[in-house]
Amino acid sequence: MTPSELGTKEKAPFTADGGHGRRTDAVRATQGGDTEGRYAVALLTVREYVRDLGAGEYLPPYQALAKDLHLTAIDVKTALRTLEAEGAVAVTPRTGTLVLGPTEAHPHDLVLQWNVQDRITAGLYSPGCALPTGLLAHEHGLTSQEVTGALRQLVDQQLIRYDPAGDYGPGYYVTSSSMRPDDSSG
């Protein structure tokens, strides 16, 4: 039975092949009003769309993206907030939503990273010291999840490490007092 025979209007769905594939059963199942299911599908759909773009590319405005993906604008906006907290995109007002690479810092994370690096270099955070992530979150207006994302590059640089059984409990600990990998004084 075709959609016209049912008296309904089926929209062309987005898929990874450029938008001309078939809709999934999950999308059909969530059209009735299941908010959690609808949001889960929206997040999955937007995540797939972002994954298909390359790092450094901008997404269309969320209203246009919602129309293209056949989702509500609020579901797309909420999904983008989740992806931003995960570090997959950077949402910047009046600029757009930028797709980030796996190790790329969010533009808002850079200030926190610079502050931590400066404090380590100045000796305020010494090797073995637990980072005050709660205070850093408060100081920079970030959530704990956003602080974790912001510290990702400092972990990659081996300036800090996450220790689930650290001396002061689970958390991030300073491993070096130097910013330069070739400096053996740290």
C-alpha positions as CSV (number, residue, x, y, z in Angstrom):
1,M,0.0,0.0,0.0
2,T,1.5,3.4,-1.0
3,P,1.4,6.5,1.2
4,S,-1.2,8.1,-1.2
5,E,-3.4,5.1,-0.7
6,L,-3.2,5.6,3.0
7,G,-4.1,9.3,2.6
8,T,-0.8,10.3,4.3
9,K,2.0,12.3,3.0
10,E,5.4,10.5,3.3
11,K,8.4,12.9,3.4
12,A,11.7,11.9,1.6
13,P,14.0,10.9,4.4
14,F,17.7,11.7,5.0
15,T,20.1,8.9,4.9
16,A,23.9,8.6,4.8
17,D,23.7,8.1,1.0
18,G,22.8,11.7,0.4
19,G,19.2,11.8,1.5
20,H,17.4,9.4,-0.9
21,G,17.2,6.2,1.1
22,R,14.3,4.7,3.0
23,R,13.1,5.8,6.4
24,T,13.8,3.5,9.3
25,D,11.1,1.8,11.4
26,A,12.4,3.7,14.4
27,V,11.5,7.0,12.8
28,R,8.1,5.8,11.9
29,A,7.6,4.4,15.4
30,T,8.4,7.7,17.0
31,Q,6.0,9.9,15.0
32,G,3.2,9.3,17.4
33,G,4.4,11.4,20.3
34,D,6.9,9.3,22.2
35,T,9.2,12.1,23.3
36,E,12.1,10.1,24.5
37,G,12.0,7.9,21.5
38,R,11.6,10.8,19.2
39,Y,14.6,12.5,20.8
40,A,16.7,9.4,20.6
41,V,16.0,9.1,16.9
42,A,16.7,12.8,16.4
43,L,20.1,12.4,18.2
44,L,21.0,9.4,16.2
45,T,19.9,11.0,12.9
46,V,21.8,14.3,13.6
47,R,24.9,12.3,14.9
48,E,24.9,10.3,11.6
49,Y,24.6,13.5,9.6
50,V,27.5,15.1,11.5
51,R,29.6,12.0,11.0
52,D,29.1,12.1,7.3
53,L,30.5,15.7,7.2
54,G,34.2,16.3,7.6
55,A,35.9,18.1,10.4
56,G,35.9,21.8,9.7
57,E,32.6,21.8,7.8
58,Y,29.6,23.9,9.0
59,L,26.1,22.5,9.4
60,P,23.2,24.4,7.9
61,P,21.2,26.5,10.4
62,Y,19.3,24.2,12.8
63,Q,15.9,25.1,11.3
64,A,17.0,24.2,7.8
65,L,18.7,21.0,9.1
66,A,15.5,20.1,10.9
67,K,13.5,20.5,7.6
68,D,16.1,18.5,5.7
69,L,16.1,15.7,8.3
70,H,12.3,15.7,8.8
71,L,12.7,16.4,12.5
72,T,11.4,19.2,14.7
73,A,13.7,22.2,15.2
74,I,13.7,21.8,19.0
75,D,14.8,18.1,18.6
76,V,17.6,19.2,16.3
77,K,18.7,22.0,18.6
78,T,18.7,19.6,21.6
79,A,20.6,17.0,19.7
80,L,23.2,19.6,18.7
81,R,23.6,20.6,22.4
82,T,24.3,17.0,23.2
83,L,26.8,16.6,20.4
84,E,28.5,19.8,21.5
85,A,28.8,18.5,25.1
86,E,30.3,15.3,23.6
87,G,32.9,17.4,21.6
88,A,31.6,16.5,18.2
89,V,30.5,20.0,17.2
90,A,31.0,23.6,18.3
91,V,27.8,25.7,18.3
92,T,28.6,29.4,18.0
93,P,25.9,32.0,17.8
94,R,25.8,34.0,14.5
95,T,28.6,31.8,13.1
96,G,27.0,28.3,12.9
97,T,27.7,24.8,14.0
98,L,31.2,23.6,13.2
99,V,32.1,19.9,13.0
100,L,35.1,19.2,15.2
101,G,37.7,16.5,14.6
102,P,38.2,13.8,17.2
103,T,41.1,15.5,18.9
104,E,40.1,19.1,18.1
105,A,39.3,21.4,21.0
106,H,36.1,23.3,21.2
107,P,36.8,27.0,20.7
108,H,35.3,27.7,24.2
109,D,37.6,25.0,25.7
110,L,40.7,26.9,24.7
111,V,40.5,29.4,27.5
112,L,40.2,26.7,30.2
113,Q,43.1,24.8,28.6
114,W,45.3,27.9,28.5
115,N,44.5,28.7,32.2
116,V,45.4,25.1,33.3
117,Q,48.6,25.2,31.2
118,D,49.6,28.6,32.6
119,R,48.9,27.4,36.2
120,I,50.9,24.3,35.7
121,T,53.8,26.3,34.2
122,A,53.6,28.8,37.0
123,G,53.8,26.0,39.6
124,L,50.2,26.6,41.0
125,Y,49.4,23.0,39.9
126,S,52.4,20.8,40.7
127,P,53.0,17.2,39.5
128,G,50.8,14.8,41.4
129,C,48.3,17.6,42.2
130,A,44.6,16.9,41.6
131,L,43.0,19.5,39.3
132,P,40.1,21.3,41.0
133,T,37.7,20.4,38.1
134,G,34.6,21.6,40.0
135,L,36.2,25.0,40.6
136,L,37.4,25.1,37.0
137,A,33.8,24.4,35.8
138,H,32.4,27.1,38.0
139,E,35.2,29.6,36.9
140,H,34.6,29.0,33.2
141,G,30.8,28.5,33.3
142,L,31.0,24.9,32.1
143,T,29.4,21.7,33.1
144,S,31.6,18.8,34.5
145,Q,31.1,17.0,31.1
146,E,32.3,20.1,29.3
147,V,35.4,20.3,31.5
148,T,36.1,16.7,30.8
149,G,36.0,17.4,27.1
150,A,38.2,20.5,27.5
151,L,40.8,18.5,29.3
152,R,41.0,15.9,26.6
153,Q,43.8,17.6,24.7
154,L,45.9,18.2,27.9
155,V,45.6,14.4,28.5
156,D,46.7,13.8,24.9
157,Q,49.7,16.1,25.6
158,Q,50.4,14.1,28.7
159,L,50.3,17.2,30.8
160,I,47.6,15.7,33.0
161,R,46.1,12.2,33.4
162,Y,42.8,10.8,34.6
163,D,43.3,8.5,37.5
164,P,40.2,6.6,38.8
165,A,42.0,5.6,42.0
166,G,44.1,8.8,42.6
167,D,45.4,9.9,46.0
168,Y,42.5,12.4,46.3
169,G,39.9,10.2,44.6
170,P,39.0,9.8,41.0
171,G,40.0,12.8,38.9
172,Y,42.6,14.6,36.8
173,Y,46.1,14.8,38.1
174,V,49.1,16.9,36.9
175,T,51.8,14.7,35.4
176,S,54.3,17.4,34.3
177,S,55.3,20.9,35.2
178,S,56.5,21.7,31.7
179,M,54.7,22.5,28.4
180,R,57.6,21.3,26.3
181,P,57.8,17.5,25.7
182,D,61.7,17.8,25.3
183,D,62.1,19.5,28.7
184,S,63.3,16.9,31.1
185,S,63.0,19.1,34.2
186,G,59.2,18.1,34.6
